[in-house]
Amino acid sequence: MESFALHSLSTTATSTLLSHHHHHPSRLSLLRRTSSRSPPSTISLRSLSVQPLSFSLLKPIPRFSTRIAAAPQDNAPPPPPPSPSPSPSPQGAKLIPLILSISVGLILRFAVPVPEGVTPQGWQLLSIFLSTIAGLVLSPLPVGAWAFIGLTASIVTKTLSFSAAFSAFTSEVIWLIVISFFFARGFVKTGLGDRIATYFVKWLGKSTLGLSYGLTLSEALIAPAMPSTTARAGGIFLPIIKSLSLSAGSKPGDSSSRKLGSYLIQSQFQCAGNSSALFLTAAAQNLLCLKLAEELGVVISNPWVSWFKAASLPAIISLLCTPFILYKLYPPETKDTPDAPGIAATKLKQMGPVTKNEWIMVGTMLLAVTLWICGETLGIPSVVAAMIGLSILLLLGVLNWDDCLSEKSAWDTLAWFAVLVGMAGQLTNLGVVTWMSDCVAKVLQSLSLGWPAAFGLLQAAYFFIHYLFASQTGHVGALFSAFLAMHIAAGVPGILAALALAYNTNLFGALTHYSSGQAAVYFGAGYVDLPDVFKIGFVMATINAIIWGVVGTFWWKFLGLY
């Protein structure tokens, strides 16, 4: 395609020159004589990039620059020799992370005796699993590639059979997560998410605090039908925040960033975890948590409704408190944004009426959410509801199959999610997770802790261990089953433990600049300094723990979870 564009542009440029010299034969003949001994015309294109949905009123128009190389003169000095091309970047795995990742498993396998109560097969799988987790943290290779190598190692060493190693690839939850990425793409492609957020800016955007609440509420509204926090951040909210900030003179990487952009970024970033925790379908890791809980015998009936009921009060209070708390702790220099509603109204006018594809997207997601809520009564599993929704989008042309094929993150997630879930499930089947939980339970009993104290201690440990992880889903795959088993062994009610750990998984997504996909998106915008990310992340984590701990204690008791 690129070569075709270059050829077409070259032809156009030559045709223009010939047309220009049509009435000047001498010039035309000179041009022909010159071109016969000249190198081909050189075309220079400015780099083009695909822009995300923007809140800007003036959208940049990609421009091409064409340049016809001058014909060399007979007495011109020879051109300088070409500079040597830079050496290619090294390929393959990064050596030091590779050695460290493999060493973790080898040390466990050959230097630590197999404990009583664990089979050699289970111990060997645990060593492969820990090497896989270490690789997810140290990144000798991309996540999907490293997970595939771990899966291969489990088969080559005959730790797992081929069918057992690939058993999780047929998991309904894994495919529900994959389809959720396609739904997120539909929101971005149709512009529906951008339109919804713009309406909230129009209604609440007269002040900086109101603007923050508008963006927060719009994300909470979109979240149950757009189950990807990263897609919401990068496809909808970051472009809006950047455009509003630039219009207020707040630039990234500049002292002016504190005018507006820093506050809006931090507020949206910290609120995203509560939006994801509010709905079962608001984040992919939520579905994974419930799948792993089922493997340990903790089954939640009517999961969508049960999840929302338990999360509703603490999540809504946190969503209402977070923008105001940050407004005091991390105040913006610009307090009023009187132009924001007008800008939003102008943008809505430019967007025009709601398109047919947007209406289809609205109807499809309402259908999907309804089936998720009522699926148990109707006998329709969640993944089937998602498949119905995706089929409608494909049949009506809102999405095409190329959109699905090009959603690389979905297929990458399918690969490494399935590997982690499969290994975690086999560790449970081989008794390794039970052995680990029993060890922790004995330690807790020796400390004479009741289950409420053990619950608080284990939840805090699960939360702060995330400083070692660069992915929420990786954290879930590595530790959720083990920590849930520890809770159960300590006497914590199973449903309470499973839901609390799952909510916790969303809240630690704003802990650092690498703690989640949306963390990388928001930090990459350049509005927040790294020390502020760690400081605000820790402070807000503490505040969220207090809100969820205090409010959740009474609310969950009222709901009968314990």
Buried (B, 14 or more C-beta within 10 A) or exposed (E): EEEEEBEEBBEEBBEEBEEEBEEEEEEBEEBEEEBEEBEEBEBEBEEEEEEBBBBBEEEEEEEEEBEBEEBBEEEEEEEEEEEEEEEEEEEEBBEEBBEBBBEBBEEBBEEEEBEEEBEEBBBBBBBBBBBBBBBBBBBBBEBBBBBBBBBEBBBEBEBBEEEBBBBBBEBBBBBBBBBBBBBBBBBBBBBBBBBBBBBBBBBBBBBBBBBBBBBBBBBBBBBBBBBBBBBBBBBBBBBBBBBBBBBBEBBBEEEBBBBBBBBBBBBBBBBBBBBBBBBBBBBBBBBBBBBBBBBBEBEBEEBBBBBBBBBBBBBBBBBBBBBEBBBEBBBBBBEEBEBBBEBBBBBBEEBEEBBEBBBBBBEBBEBBBEBBBBBBEEEBBBBBBBBBBBEBBBEBEBBEEEBBEEBEBBBBBBBBBBBBBBBBBBBBEBBBBBBBBBBBBEEBEEEEBEBEEBBBBBBEEBBEBBBEBBBBBBBBBBBBBBBBBBBBBBBBBBBBBBBBBBBBBBBBBBBBBBBBBBBBBBBEBBBBBEEBBBEBBBBBBEBBBEBBBEBBEEBBEEBEBB
